[in-house]
Structures are given as structure tokens and as C-alpha cells.
Amino acid sequence: MSFLDLAKRRYATKNYDPTKKISVEQIEELKQILTLSPSSINSQPWKFTFVTDPETKSKLAAQSYMNENSINKVNLLVVFHVMEDIEHFEKRNLSILPEAWVSGFYEPLVKANGRANVKAWMQSQVYLSLGYFLSACAHMGLDATPMEGINLKMYKEILSQDGYAPLFAVTVGYADADDWAHPGNLPKSRFALDDVIASI
Ligand SMILES: Cc1cc2nc3c(=O)[nH]c(=O)nc-3n(C[C@H](O)[C@H](O)[C@H](O)COP(=O)(O)O)c2cc1C
């Protein structure tokens, strides 16, 4: 299937079929795909927690507002985290890069604009991996839902990944055949191509 057709088919699934589980092999493939996600100057300021343990998943579901039901119905929840400590990030992630990338890009164009800018830039890299991940799920025939509607403070406490702050989560599974949000029931709503694409 072409990428355009996949883009038309994928959607933020609201109701999953709890009888259809994704396999261990698919989970391992998704882990490898995320590890290969691109990032600015290959900075990789992230961690991805794959939650399959039913007890932990249920605790997280209870901290996920309107997303609770969806999390309870799938066997995989992936939590995307960003590194918290800028100094540690520079030492661990940037010191191994070609020096010119750090002195020619990171220092003058990111760091020079202040700590808030560095943090926002680091988070942007994690969001980029989300787009990559959602496309990979579609390619693998899996349904997925990105979720910012989660209690970040409680997620951090439950997952206890030292030095990493959760940003959002993604459920992965198979949609219920009657899901009201399926594009067959709820056509995709987007601005017109001419409103979002400029051709010069
Ligand atoms: C970063 C991000 C956070 C989102 N958070 C939620 C969420 O918490 N719950 C939910 O049901 N959908 C969530 N969505 C799904 C969007 O509402 C959905 O992608 C958008 O309405 C477009 O619909 P489509 O993905 O089905 O084409 C989120 C999407 C993104 C990209």
C-alpha cells in the first residue's frame, strides 16, 4: 500500500478489540524502529518505556483520564520520555558527536538561546519520534493512539525512570471493528491542501 493510502487509513483509535493482541515479535520490531528514530544532530534525548505488565498498565490507565478504557484494552502502551538534566545530556549524548556539530550548531543555535530553548528542542526530538512511530505502526498494520491526556506526575512516579520525564504515551493494538472514530464512520477532518501547503 502507498504511504498516502496508509495516511488515509491510520487514525487515533478510540476503541480497541481486546481479543486481538499484538505479538512479542511485533513489540520487538517496534523497539528497534524507535531506536532508529532520527533526531537533530543525532542527539537522541529520549527513552521509551514499553509497558506490557498488566498491573503496571492498569495503574497507568487509572492515571489517564479519558484514555483509561483504551489503555485497558490493549496489551502494549509505550511511554515516551525526554532527558531531564541538560548537563548530563551534554556529557552523555553530545560529547560523542563530531565536535563541529556541537560547536557549529548546538552551542550557537540552541544553547545560546537559553535553557528553556534547550528543553523545548530536546522535547521536539521526542515528538519527532512519535511521528515516526505512528507511521511505523500503520505500515505494520497496527492501530495506535498518541495520548497527551495523561497525568505526567503520576506516570513519572509509577514508571520511575530516573532522569527521564514522561511527555506522552501511545497505545498500540487492533481497533474494534465498530470503533466510532474509524475514518469509515468519522471522515478525516483536515484543513484543505491549499491552506497548509505553499508552493513557490
Ligand atoms: C501529541 C498528540 C496527543 C494526542 N492526545 C490524545 C489523547 O490524549 N487522547 C486521544 O484520544 N487522542 C489524542 N490525540 C489524537 C488526536 O486528537 C488526533 O490525532 C487528531 O484529532 C487527528 O485525528 P486522526 O489522528 O484520527 O487523523 C493526540 C494526538 C497527538 C499528535
The ligand as a Gaussian input file, in Angstrom:
#p B3LYP/6-31G(d) Opt

LIG

0 1
 C        0.634000      14.703000      20.546000
 C       -0.762000      14.171000      20.427000
 C       -1.529000      13.974000      21.574000
 C       -2.803000      13.425000      21.472000
 N       -3.501000      13.126000      22.627000
 C       -4.648000      12.396000      22.536000
 C       -5.286000      11.875000      23.708000
 O       -4.858000      12.086000      24.840000
 N       -6.396000      11.109000      23.532000
 C       -6.907000      10.831000      22.304000
 O       -7.914000      10.107000      22.210000
 N       -6.331000      11.323000      21.175000
 C       -5.227000      12.078000      21.262000
 N       -4.593000      12.533000      20.116000
 C       -5.177000      12.209000      18.802000
 C       -5.606000      13.461000      18.023000
 O       -6.755000      14.005000      18.590000
 C       -5.798000      13.045000      16.577000
 O       -4.546000      12.634000      16.042000
 C       -6.347000      14.187000      15.713000
 O       -7.638000      14.539000      16.137000
 C       -6.392000      13.812000      14.228000
 O       -7.159000      12.634000      14.057000
 P       -6.552000      11.306000      13.384000
 O       -5.220000      11.038000      14.056000
 O       -7.558000      10.244000      13.732000
 O       -6.417000      11.559000      11.936000
 C       -3.340000      13.115000      20.205000
 C       -2.562000      13.358000      19.057000
 C       -1.295000      13.848000      19.156000
 C       -0.467000      14.012000      17.900000

